[in-house]
Amino acid sequence: MTDCTTQREKVIRRAAEMFVELGVKSIRMDDIAKDLAMSKRTLYELFADKSELLYHSIRHMRAEASKRLVERIDIERDGLPALFVMFEAMMNNSQRLQRFYENLSKFYPEVFKRTMIEGRDEGLLHLRRILHRFIEKGLVSPHVNVDLSITMFYYTAMGLVRRKEQLSLPEGISEQVAFGYTIINFFRGLATVEGMRQIDEWIAKNPPLSSRIAINKF
């Protein structure tokens, strides 16, 4: 790894922290250079403009979130319930960064669009691989149309995560509960008998969740 690459990665890591902490609009290239005790000229030699640095900062944040998620779950060990933990973590992270992405969409729409498309494509590819693995393990039906299933699930889940202000949920039902309800019922529809057993066993070990989705078991 060259010194230039190391310096570039250092800038990306710190810029990502600053963008999240202080906002994408308020942070200037001057601020980042000053924080890193770097000349503005050096910073512009590494990144053409703020939009480029912002783009790479978001990619860094997404990669770090994925790394933490991989460290937290093990689909080989945990089976289908690993997906519930994965999507819950994704939703919590989305809520934490909601204002960041709202401002990104408002002030840097091209960066927002590019990162959202890449994030979607990466997410769908990852989910496709997981479902194929679950089919091999006998937890998901081999008759499932994987591509159609993950596409429908993605847009349903993202609708809950990113458009929750437009949702009209029953009284007492939070977005988190609605999200969990959607995830569990979706994978129930894909699961084999063994997959269903894993799901039911996991629900039994999570009383708060099982009491909220008792309607599922009819």
Number of C-alpha atoms within 10 A of each C-alpha: 5 7 8 11 11 11 14 16 16 12 22 23 16 14 28 21 13 19 20 18 12 11 16 23 13 9 16 14 16 14 14 21 18 12 13 14 9 13 13 14 11 11 21 14 12 16 18 10 12 18 14 12 21 21 18 21 23 23 17 17 16 13 12 12 15 15 11 11 16 12 9 12 17 15 15 12 9 13 17 27 21 17 19 18 15 17 16 15 16 16 20 13 12 16 14 12 13 14 14 19 22 15 15 20 15 12 13 18 14 14 17 19 13 12 17 15 11 12 15 16 12 12 14 17 13 11 19 17 12 16 22 17 16 21 20 12 14 15 23 25 20 16 8 15 10 18 14 10 16 18 15 11 17 15 12 14 19 15 14 18 19 15 10 13 9 9 10 9 11 8 6 7 11 12 17 14 14 16 20 21 18 17 18 19 14 15 21 19 12 21 23 18 14 14 23 18 15 18 21 17 12 18 18 13 10 11 11 10 15 17 11 14 18 11 9 11 7 4
